[in-house]
């Protein structure tokens, strides 16, 4: 990770904690291809609605992961389902195939929630993560070729 990205991640973490949004909630899900943990760091309120920030860690169960389509990961908080997922960088990057390093995808993300969600840190205790392919393509994941 570049030093700029490290500094940005630290600054974002400090900003999230000082804003009183830190939740420390982790959610886990798996299917026959991957195991996924989302560490939720908090809620951000924007003029466009609430977003839930966190870090995704995606690992292949039996094969080495090359990339994962982030659009396949949906956050549910109670009855509220995320509308989209974005890579959390200095300039927000739309979701999509995200490369793995050493077979693991680790990425800061945020989920845009419906405008009327008005979530609280207490609501995050009910968070769940699901894997669903919105494009009906063969898979949300690319794996290393086996010999």
N, C-alpha and C positions, 0 to 999 in steps of 0.2 A: 504494500500500500504506500502511495506517495506521501511525503510529509505534509503536503497541502491537504490531502484527504484525511490524514490522521488529525490534523489541527481542526479541520472542519467538523469531523465526527466528535471531537472533544468539545468544541464550541457548541455544537448542537445539543450534546448531552447536558452541558451546563445550563444552556438556555431552557431546555425542557425541565430540568430539575428546579431551576429558579422560578419558573412559571408556575410551579406547584402541580405539575401534571404527572410527575413520575409515578408509575403504578407498580412496576416490578412484576407484572403479570406475564406468565409464559403459558402458551397453549401448544399442544402437540397434536399432530395427525399423521397418518400413514396410509398408504395403499400398497398394492403388491409391487410397485416400482420404487417408491421413495419413502423416507421418513422426514418429517418437517417439524421444526420448532420455530415459533414466532415469539420473540421476547418483546412485549409491548412496553414502550417507554413513556407513553402518555397521549394526551389529547391536545390538539391544537385547534383553537377557534380562529376561523378566518372569516372574511366577509362573504365567502362562498359556502360556508358551512363548516362542520366539524371534520377533522381528519384525525385518524389514530396512527401514531408513529410507532415504529418498531424495527426489529431486525429479523430477517428470515435466515434460517440455516436449513439447507436442503441437501440430503445425502441419498445416494442410490442404495437400495437394500442389498442387491446382489451384483450389481454392475457399477462400474465407475461412471459417474455423471460427467457429461461434457457441458450441458447447458440445461436451463429450465425456463419455461415460459411463465413469467410472473403473473400473467393474466389468468392463470389457472388457480390462483390462491385467493380465496374469498374469506373475509373476516365477518363473523356474525357476532353481534353484541345484543343479547336477548333476542328480540324479534327483528332487529335491524340488521340488514345485510349491506356490506360495502358496495359502492357503485363502481369503483375502479381502484387500481393499485398503481403507485408511481414509485420510481426509484428516487430516494431522498438524497439528492446531491445539491451542490451550490445552485445549479440550474436544473430544475426538476426534469427528469427524463421519463418519458412514457414507458410503461411496462413493455414486456416482450421477452424474447430469448435473452437470458442473462448468463454469461459464461461462468463455468466452474473453475476453481483453482484446486488442483490436486483432488479432483473428484467431488468437491463440495462447493455449493453456491452459498455465499454469505453476503448479504446485501441489506443496507438500510432502506426501508420502504415506508410509505404511508398509504393508508387506505382512505379514500374520500368516502364519507358517509352521506346519506341523504340530508338535504338542507334542514329538515325539521328534527333531526336526531337529538340534538342537545344532550349529549352524553356526559356522564360524570365519571370520575375515577372509580367510584364504587360500581358503576355499571360494567367496568372492564373485567370484574370477577366472573361475569357470565360469558366472557368471550369464548368463541370456538373458531377453529380454522377448518376450512374445507378445501378439497381439491376437486375442481370441476372444469372440464375442458369446454370453453365457450364456443370453440370453432369446430368441434366434432372431427378434428384431425386425428390421425392415429395415436398421437401421444403429446403430452405437455413436456416431454423430456427427451433429450438426446443423450445417448450413452456411448461410451467408447466401444469400438468394434472389438469383438472377441475373436480369438483365433481358434 
